[in-house]
Each structure stands twice: as C-alpha cells, then as structure tokens.
Amino acid sequence: MKIKALLVLGAGLLGVFAGQADDMARDAIKDRIKPVGQIHVAGAQAQTAAASGPRSGADVFKSSCFACHGTGVMGAPKAGDAAGWNDRIAKGMDTLLNHAINGFNAMPPKGTCGNCSDEEIKAAIEHMIEGL
C-alpha cells in the first residue's frame, strides 16, 4: 500500500516538473526566435505625420513613392506615364487604393510609407495619375 502511494506521489511530482520544464522550454524558444531589431524607414515617423497634419499627394510621392514610381523599378508604373497606368486606372480607384494599401505584386503594403493614412495614399495615387 505504501509503495503504491509513493509511486502515485512520485508520478504526480514528475508530472508537475515535466509541465514546468515544458513551460520553460516554450519560453526559451520564444526568446530565441524573437526579432533582434526593427526596421526604420527614414522620415517615416508617425509622430511627425500626426503633428503636421495630412500630407499632400505630392509630398507623399516625393518622400515615399518616387523611388519606385519615379523610375519604374520592378515594373512600377511611372508617375504621369499613361501607358503604365491606363490598365490600372480602368480597374477603378477602389482597386488602385486596395492594391496600394494592402500591397500588390512587388509593392509592399503602403509602399515605403508605413505611417501614411489611407487618405494620404489615395492622394499620392491621384498625384501620380493626375492629367492622364
């Protein structure tokens, strides 16, 4: 009888220690795979944007869109280039805006303007297709 009680007690203690070891192992794994840093895009500070109010489409284009849409890198349509934009414009502003906000093909979500509001992204699109 005493042996059974000792075995049950021993098994219970082993279960407790195993559970704690599992929790510690999970914590150790989480610590090992956590990001080692963060990416900072120069000029992309939410405080600056909030303090200065909404930026114009031209300002957003110059600071965040020009690198790709000014040069046509990776197939990005160049600002003011009707041939590059006509098929996209035909899909409608809602589609253009959705692609710009959520990312499309090689373009990441919001391009390089992670702190832009949806309205600022729309203004940048309107700036790029203005006069087409």
Contact map, one row per residue, 1 for C-alpha under 8 A:
111110000000000000000000000000000000000000000000000000000000000000000000000000000000000000000000000000000000000000000000000000000000
111111000000000000000000000000000000000000000000000000000000000000000000000000000000000000000000000000000000000000000000000000000000
111111100000000000000000000000000000000000000000000000000000000000000000000000000000000000000000000000000000000000000000000000000000
111111110000000000000000000000000000000000000000000000000000000000000000000000000000000000000000000000000000000000000000000000000000
111111111000000000000000000000000000000000000000000000000000000000000000000000000000000000000000000000000000000000000000000000000000
011111111100000000000000000000000000000000000000000000000000000000000000000000000000000000000000000000000000000000000000000000000000
001111111110000000000000000000000000000000000000000000000000000000000000000000000000000000000000000000000000000000000000000000000000
000111111111000000000000000000000000000000000000000000000000000000000000000000000000000000000000000000000000000000000000000000000000
000011111111100000000000000000000000000000000000000000000000000000000000000000000000000000000000000000000000000000000000000000000000
000001111111110000000000000000000000000000000000000000000000000000000000000000000000000000000000000000000000000000000000000000000000
000000111111111000000000000000000000000000000000000000000000000000000000000000000000000000000000000000000000000000000000000000000000
000000011111111100000000000000000000000000000000000000000000000000000000000000000000000000000000000000000000000000000000000000000000
000000001111111110000000000000000000000000000000000000000000000000000000000000000000000000000000000000000000000000000000000000000000
000000000111111111000000000000000000000000000000000000000000000000000000000000000000000000000000000000000000000000000000000000000000
000000000011111111100000000000000000000000000000000000000000000000000000000000000000000000000000000000000000000000000000000000000000
000000000001111111110000000000000000000000000000000000000000000000000000000000000000000000000000000000000000000000000000000000000000
000000000000111111111000000000000000000000000000000000000000000000000000000000000000000000000000000000000000000000000000000000000000
000000000000011111111100000000000000000000000000000000000000000000000000000000000000000000000000000000000000000000000000000000000000
000000000000001111111110000000000000000000000000000000000000000000000000000000000000000000000000000000000000000000000000000000000000
000000000000000111111111000000000000000000000000000000000000000000000000000000000000000000000000000000000000000000000000000000000000
000000000000000011111111100000000000000000000000000000000000000000000000000000000000000000000000000000000000000000000000000000000000
000000000000000001111111110000000000000000000000000000000000000000000000000000000000000000000000000000000000000000000000000000000000
000000000000000000111111111000000000000000000000000000000000000000000000000000000000000000000000000000000000000000000000000000000000
000000000000000000011111111100000000000000000000000000000000000000000000000000000000000000000000000000000000000000000000000000000000
000000000000000000001111111110000000000000000000000000000000000000000000000000000000000000000000000000000000000000000000000000000000
000000000000000000000111111111000000000000000000000000000000000000000000000000000000000000000000000000000000000000000000000000000000
000000000000000000000011111111100000000000000000000000000000000000000000000000000000000000000000000000000000000000000000000000000000
000000000000000000000001111111110000000000000000000000000000000000000000000000000000000000000000000000000000000000000000000000000000
000000000000000000000000111111111000000000000000000000000000000000000000000000000000000000000000000000000000000000000000000000000000
000000000000000000000000011111111100000000000000000000000000000000000000000000000000000000000000000000000000000000000000000000000000
000000000000000000000000001111111100000000000000000000000000000000000000000000000000000000000000000000000000000000000000000000000000
000000000000000000000000000111111100000000000000000000000000000000000000000000000000000000000000000000000000000000000000000000000000
000000000000000000000000000011111110000000000000000000000000000000000000000000000000000000000000000000000000000000000000000000000000
000000000000000000000000000001111111000000000000000000000000000000000000000000000000000000000000000000000000000000000000000000000000
000000000000000000000000000000001111110000000000000000000000000000000000000000000000000000000000000000000000000000000000000000000000
000000000000000000000000000000000111110000000000000000000000000000000000000000000000000000000000000000000000000000000000000000000000
000000000000000000000000000000000011111000000000000000000000000000000000000000000000000000000000000000000000000000000000000000000000
000000000000000000000000000000000011111100000000000000000000000000000000000000000000000000000000000000000000000000000000000000000000
000000000000000000000000000000000000111110000000000000000000000000000000000000000000000000000000000000000000000000000000000000000000
000000000000000000000000000000000000011111010000000000000000000000000000000000000000000000000000000000000000000000000000000000000000
000000000000000000000000000000000000001111110000000000000000000000000000000000000000000000000000000000000000000100000000000000000000
000000000000000000000000000000000000000111111000000000000000000000000000000000000000000000000000000000000000000000000000000000000000
000000000000000000000000000000000000000011111000000000000000001000000000000000000000000000000000000000000000000000000000000000000000
000000000000000000000000000000000000000111111101000000000000000000000000000000000000000000000000000000000000000011100000000000000000
000000000000000000000000000000000000000001111111100000000000000000000000000000000000000000000000000000000000000000100000000000000000
000000000000000000000000000000000000000000011111110000000000000000000000000000000000000000000000000000000000000000100000000000000000
000000000000000000000000000000000000000000001111111000000000000000000000000000000000000000000000000000000000000000000000000000000000
000000000000000000000000000000000000000000011111111100000000000000000000000000000000000000000000000000000000000000000000000000000000
000000000000000000000000000000000000000000001111111111100000000000000000000000000000000000000000000000000000000000110000000000000000
000000000000000000000000000000000000000000000111111111000000000000000000000000000000000000000000000000000000000000000000000000000000
000000000000000000000000000000000000000000000011111110000000000000000000000000000000000000000000000000000000000000000000000000000000
000000000000000000000000000000000000000000000001111111100000000000000000000000000000000000000000000000000000000000000000000000000000
000000000000000000000000000000000000000000000000111111100000000000000000000000000000000000000000000000000000000000000000000000000000
000000000000000000000000000000000000000000000000110111110000000000000000000000000000000000000000000000000000000000000001000000000000
000000000000000000000000000000000000000000000000100111111011000000000000000000000000000000000000000000000000000000000001000000000000
000000000000000000000000000000000000000000000000000001111111000000000000000000000000000000000000000000000000000000000001001100000000
000000000000000000000000000000000000000000000000000000111111100000000000000000000000000000000000000000000000000000000001111111100000
000000000000000000000000000000000000000000000000000000011111110000000000000000000000000000000000000000000000000000000000001100100000
000000000000000000000000000000000000000000000000000000111111111000000000000000000000000000000000000000000000000000000000000100000000
000000000000000000000000000000000000000000000000000000111111111110000000000000000000000000000000000000000000000010000001100100000000
000000000000000000000000000000000000000000000000000000001111111111000000000000000000000000000000000000000000000000000000000100110000
000000000000000000000000000000000000000000000000000000000111111111000000000000000000000000000000000000000000000000000000000000000000
000000000000000000000000000000000000000000100000000000000011111111000000000000000000000000000000000000000000000000000000000000000000
000000000000000000000000000000000000000000000000000000000001111111100000000000000000000000000000000000000000001110000000000000000000
000000000000000000000000000000000000000000000000000000000001111111111100000000000000000000000000000000000000001110000000000100000000
000000000000000000000000000000000000000000000000000000000000111111111110000000000000000000000000000000000000000000000000000000000000
000000000000000000000000000000000000000000000000000000000000000111111110100000000000000000000000000000000000000000000000000000000000
000000000000000000000000000000000000000000000000000000000000000011111111110101000000000000000000000000000000000000000000000000000000
000000000000000000000000000000000000000000000000000000000000000011111111100111100000000000000000000000000000000000000000000000000000
000000000000000000000000000000000000000000000000000000000000000011111111000001100000000000000000000000000000000000000000000000000000
000000000000000000000000000000000000000000000000000000000000000001111111100101000000000000000000000000000000000000000000000000000000
000000000000000000000000000000000000000000000000000000000000000000011111111111000000000000000000000000000000000000000000000000000000
000000000000000000000000000000000000000000000000000000000000000000111011111100000000000000000000000000000000000000000000000000000000
000000000000000000000000000000000000000000000000000000000000000000010001111100000000000000000000000000000100000000000000000000000000
000000000000000000000000000000000000000000000000000000000000000000000001111110000000000000000000000000000000000000000000000000000000
000000000000000000000000000000000000000000000000000000000000000000011011111111000000000000000000000000000010000000000000000000000000
000000000000000000000000000000000000000000000000000000000000000000001001001111101001100000000000000000000000000000000000000000000000
000000000000000000000000000000000000000000000000000000000000000000011111000111111001100000000000000000000000000000000000000000010000
000000000000000000000000000000000000000000000000000000000000000000001100000011111000000000000000000000000000000000000000000000111000
000000000000000000000000000000000000000000000000000000000000000000000000000001111100000000000000000000000000000000000000000000011111
000000000000000000000000000000000000000000000000000000000000000000000000000011111111100000000000000000000000000000000000000000001001
000000000000000000000000000000000000000000000000000000000000000000000000000000011111110000000000000000000000000000000000000000001001
000000000000000000000000000000000000000000000000000000000000000000000000000000001111111000000000000000000000000000000000000000000000
000000000000000000000000000000000000000000000000000000000000000000000000000011001111111100000000000000000000000000000000000000000000
000000000000000000000000000000000000000000000000000000000000000000000000000011001111111110000000000000000000000000000000000000001000
000000000000000000000000000000000000000000000000000000000000000000000000000000000111111111000000000000000000000000000000000000000000
000000000000000000000000000000000000000000000000000000000000000000000000000000000011111111100000000000000000000000000000000000000000
000000000000000000000000000000000000000000000000000000000000000000000000000000000001111111110001000000000000000000000000000000000000
000000000000000000000000000000000000000000000000000000000000000000000000000000000000111111111001000000000000000000000000000000000000
000000000000000000000000000000000000000000000000000000000000000000000000000000000000011111110000000000000000000000000000000000000000
000000000000000000000000000000000000000000000000000000000000000000000000000000000000001111111111000000000000000000000000000000000000
000000000000000000000000000000000000000000000000000000000000000000000000000000000000000111111111000000000000000000000000000000000000
000000000000000000000000000000000000000000000000000000000000000000000000000000000000000010111111100000000000000000000000000000000000
000000000000000000000000000000000000000000000000000000000000000000000000000000000000000000111111110000000000000000000000000000000000
000000000000000000000000000000000000000000000000000000000000000000000000000000000000000000111111111000000000000000000000000000000000
000000000000000000000000000000000000000000000000000000000000000000000000000000000000000110111111111100000000000000000000000010000000
000000000000000000000000000000000000000000000000000000000000000000000000000000000000000000001111111110000000000000000000110010000000
000000000000000000000000000000000000000000000000000000000000000000000000000000000000000000000111111111100000000000000000000000000000
000000000000000000000000000000000000000000000000000000000000000000000000000000000000000000000011111111110000100000000000000000000000
000000000000000000000000000000000000000000000000000000000000000000000000000000000000000000000001111111110011111000000000100000000000
000000000000000000000000000000000000000000000000000000000000000000000000000000000000000000000000111111100000111000000100100000000000
000000000000000000000000000000000000000000000000000000000000000000000000000000000000000000000000011111110001110000000000000000000000
000000000000000000000000000000000000000000000000000000000000000000000000000000000000000000000000011111111111111000000000000000000000
000000000000000000000000000000000000000000000000000000000000000000000000000000000000000000000000001101111111100000000000000000000000
000000000000000000000000000000000000000000000000000000000000000000000000000000000000000000000000000000111111000000000000000000000000
000000000000000000000000000000000000000000000000000000000000000000000000010000000000000000000000000000111111000000000000000000000000
000000000000000000000000000000000000000000000000000000000000000000000000000100000000000000000000000100111111111000000000000000000000
000000000000000000000000000000000000000000000000000000000000000000000000000000000000000000000000000101111111111100000000000000000000
000000000000000000000000000000000000000000000000000000000000000000000000000000000000000000000000001111110011111101000000000000000000
000000000000000000000000000000000000000000000000000000000000000000000000000000000000000000000000000111100011111111010000100000000000
000000000000000000000000000000000000000000000000000000000000000110000000000000000000000000000000000110100011111111000000000000000000
000000000000000000000000000000000000000010000000000000000000000110000000000000000000000000000000000000000001111111000000000000000000
000000000000000000000000000000000000000000010000000000000001000110000000000000000000000000000000000000000000011111110000000000000000
000000000000000000000000000000000000000000010000000000000000000000000000000000000000000000000000000000000000111111110000000000000000
000000000000000000000000000000000000000000011100100000000000000000000000000000000000000000000000000000000000000011111000000000000000
000000000000000000000000000000000000000000000000100000000000000000000000000000000000000000000000000000000000010011111111100000000000
000000000000000000000000000000000000000000000000000000000000000000000000000000000000000000000000000000000000000000111111100000000000
000000000000000000000000000000000000000000000000000000000000000000000000000000000000000000000000000010000000000000011111110000000000
000000000000000000000000000000000000000000000000000000000000000000000000000000000000000000000000000000000000000000011111111000000000
000000000000000000000000000000000000000000000000000001111001000000000000000000000000000000000000000000000000000000011111111100000000
000000000000000000000000000000000000000000000000000000001001000000000000000000000000000000000000100110000000010000011111111110000000
000000000000000000000000000000000000000000000000000000001000000000000000000000000000000000000000100000000000000000000111111111000000
000000000000000000000000000000000000000000000000000000011100000000000000000000000000000000000000000000000000000000000011111111100000
000000000000000000000000000000000000000000000000000000011111100010000000000000000000000000000000000000000000000000000001111111110000
000000000000000000000000000000000000000000000000000000001000000000000000000000000000000000000001100000000000000000000000111111111000
000000000000000000000000000000000000000000000000000000001000000000000000000000000000000000000000000000000000000000000000011111111100
000000000000000000000000000000000000000000000000000000001100100000000000000000100000000000000000000000000000000000000000001111111100
000000000000000000000000000000000000000000000000000000000000100000000000000001110000000000000000000000000000000000000000000111111100
000000000000000000000000000000000000000000000000000000000000000000000000000000111100100000000000000000000000000000000000000011111111
000000000000000000000000000000000000000000000000000000000000000000000000000000010000000000000000000000000000000000000000000001111111
000000000000000000000000000000000000000000000000000000000000000000000000000000010000000000000000000000000000000000000000000000001111
000000000000000000000000000000000000000000000000000000000000000000000000000000011100000000000000000000000000000000000000000000001111
